[in-house]
């Protein structure tokens, strides 16, 4: 039987994630070996409770900014959704990003607002725009911060001489496909492939409507960056707050890099970028612990909020059904 033909991009998406995970697994294996002679457990236990709580709370605030932008897009497309159901759909759908590819999270999100009179195609299209626009704003924010720090001669964001071209490439990669005309075509094709009615309702979002939520997304990235800063302050008291501005470049770069690399949930890529960024200030052991603990705190916060929202959703569904 002949193998299905794949484009160069298709083969890249198939091969790159496992190759990256293998490399990162090797990297973190040797990084962990360096911790064998240090009391990492005592360091983790010394992190105060306020640091864990603030880190988790700021993370949830950061991702809910993206949920707010998605709701703005739904309203602009003529299918407004109440804030609570929109937040539930967004938070529960985050579990889908740990599956290979990026489609499952969008399908879960769009499926959970179908009973709110949101067509599957519109749910998918606005979800795609939100994800790509969030990544594009993050890339642009990281680029601006990197250029400002370089111009001011302040804290070095990275020793990589190709950092600015890479950030420019990330902006283009994420922003161009986010344009509504591209997103709606992809969403309708996905809906047909899944057996849903793709519909032909006009879908037009002007540049002003899309850009109006950019400040909300910037605020979200600020919250995510402060989440890292509060955790680092708990690990290395007195050394974190001077990292606040560089973190506005590191955190978006790490998250967008993980998104583009297409590893499940950005696994490995995000930790590698953050570890390398924190290395000069914290040293190898604390930099590694900070990157790994951030992953743990963010995942626990994400899973916990998704479970709470899922059970709330199941409780509310019968009430909604009776009211319709």
C-alpha positions, 0 to 999 in steps of 0.5 A: 500500500502506498504511503500518503504523500506529505508536504515538507511542512507535514514531514517537519511537523511529524519528525521535529517534535520527537527529535526535539524531545529526544534532544531535550531529554538528553539535555535534562538528564545531564542537568539532573545529574549535576543536581545529585550533589546538591540538596534540591529537596531542601531548596524546594521545601524552602520556597515560601507558600506565598510564592507558590500561590502567587505563581499559580494565581498570576498564571491563571490570570494570564491565560484568562486574558486570552479567554477574554480576547476569545470572547471578544472575537465571538462577540465581534462575529455575532455570537456573544457568549456569557463570560462564565461559559466562555471561561469554562470552555477555555480552561477545560480545553487547555487539557487538549494541548497536551495531546499531539498537535494543536487541534484537540484543544480548539475542538474541545473549546468550540464543542463546549460553546455549541449549546450557546448557539455558536456554530462549530466553524465560528468556534474553531475560527475564533479559537485559531485567531485567539491562539495565533494572535496571543502567540503573535503579541507575545513574540512582538512583546519579546522583540520590543523588550529585547530591543529596548534592553539592547538599546539601553545597554541593560540586562542581556536578554540572551547571548544568542546573536540571532535572537532578534531575527528569530523573534521577527520570524516568530511574529510572522509565523504566528500573525500571518495565519491568524488573519480572519480570511485564512482562519475561517477557511481552515476552520470550515475545512476542519469542520467538514472533515469532522462531519459538522456543517461548515456553514457559509455565514459571512465572517469578517473581523476588521483589523481594528476589532482584532487589535482592540484586544491586543492590550488585553493580551499584553496584560496576560503576558505581563501576568505570566512573566510576573508568575515566573518572577514570583517563583524565582523570588521564592527560590532566590530571595532578593534576586528576582525583581531585577529580572522583571523586565527581561522576563517579559522577553523570556516568558513569551519567547519560551511559550511561543517557541514551545508552540511553534515546536509543536511538542505537547504543551511546549514540553521541554522547549519552554523549560530549556529556554527559561533555564538558559535565560536564568542561568547567568543570574541563578546558576545551573542548579537554581535555573534548572529548578526554577524552570521545572518548578514553573512547569509543575505549578502551571500544570497543577493550576491548569488541571485544577481549574479545568477540573473545577470548571468541568464539574461546574459545567456538568452541574449547570448543563441540566439547568440550561437544558430546562431553560431552552 
